[in-house]
Amino acid sequence: MRTRQLLAVVFLLGALATCVAPPLAHAQAQTYYVISLDGAIDPGTQNYVASAIGDAQSAGAGHIVMVLDTAGGDAQSMDGIIQAISSYESSGGTFVTVVGPHAAEAISAGAFIAEASDQLYMMNGTTLGSASAVVATTLTNSTYAYTAYMQALASYYGRNGTAAGLMVSGDASFSASQADRVHAIDGLINASSVSDALSQLGVPSSAPISDEGISSQLISVLSDPNLAAVLFLAGILAIMVDLYHPTFILSAAGAAAIVLALIGLGYFGAPLSAVLLMFIGGAFIFLEVKTHHGVSAIGGVVVFAIGVLLVFQNTVTPSPTSTGITPPPSVVGANPATYAILGLLGVAIIIGSIYLYRLRRDLDSRKLGLFEMKRMVGRVGVLTSDVRANATGTANIDSEDWTVTSSQDLPKGARVKVKEIQGYKLLVEGISA
């Protein structure tokens, strides 16, 4: 009897578990997490999106909705964001991109990220496309490769790959209604605000919303190679100046600037060879402190500039996403601002080296002058002007005119003897003829 009762209880518990489990799993799958990406696509935003997706997975969110407004950015960071989205989708989650709010855009790298989503919607008054700018111009047939990549992304998610490809090959841009008409997106959302758009998608008002944190914003700032070059050379110059004014404050600030530059170059993915050339260039610039010919400073600037330009020529071949679509290799090219910055920094370093040379020469001459003055102690001469107590006058000592002072009144023509040195003056006392 007890055995039958026990079996009945076990059977009842099993039935209850079967009935309860599906609603729980269903509730978990329906949870939402919202990401707001508003800004350039760079290593900082890549870090932010990847971290936000990780947080959403930890919270058990079955849907991630990204509100997107970007004018694009670099291809390497774009690939990293698409990899994070693809990884989330392969784990069973649904990734939804909404281009919003009103007047927002998803162009260049943003268009690729948008098309890499399970579902893609646009609010009224938004723009999608103009993706030719992301093409790496140093690669053969890169336009064709990125066009094929865009077509593959759109087609994989059931959208119009031909229309999407025109955003690269023809640099086409679509308004929300145009994109909806050619089926480059999954739908048009007629909403006056982002909250209204999210509500129409079924996102509850209580859904957590992620914003870019300070750490990601800092990465965005530091990962700019142009800023890294400025910080690196500024750090070198600060340390050089501190060699003549040993307060250690400038040296500490210079070292901190160089460390920040290296952190930024690391986030950007700078090759080791480029960083080594930058250090070699910095060493040559330091050598100018010893040589004073200008050749070392100019050579250092040239080597440093080559290192910076190599940072931009780093070719990256991304791994295939979980969809099986492989992004084309990407190269971030230097822009005119980079050349302008390198030119200005080069001129500044050379002028700074000349200034430091003259500063050191003046310091050396002062040291030599003080040494010569110490040799005057005990010498005898004649005043060439009256000297009042604790005032200054002139005296001819060892056939040279000197500025002198005395603790007593002395008349012109009096014989005096040098007692000690006071700065660049001789302290004298009167002596009998």
DAVEN-V369826 format. One record per helix or strand of 3 or more residues. SS is the DSSP state (hx for helix, st for strand). FROM is the first residue (numbers start at 1). TO is the last residue. If there is no record, write none. Layout:
SS_FROM_TO ; SS_FROM_TO
This chain:
hx_2_29 ; st_32_38 ; hx_43_58 ; st_63_70 ; hx_75_90 ; st_94_99 ; st_105_107 ; hx_109_115 ; st_119_123 ; st_127_129 ; hx_132_134 ; hx_142_156 ; hx_161_169 ; st_173_175 ; hx_176_181 ; st_187_189 ; hx_194_200 ; st_208_210 ; hx_214_222 ; hx_225_242 ; hx_249_268 ; hx_272_291 ; hx_295_312 ; hx_336_374 ; st_380_383 ; st_392_397 ; st_400_405 ; st_415_422 ; st_425_430
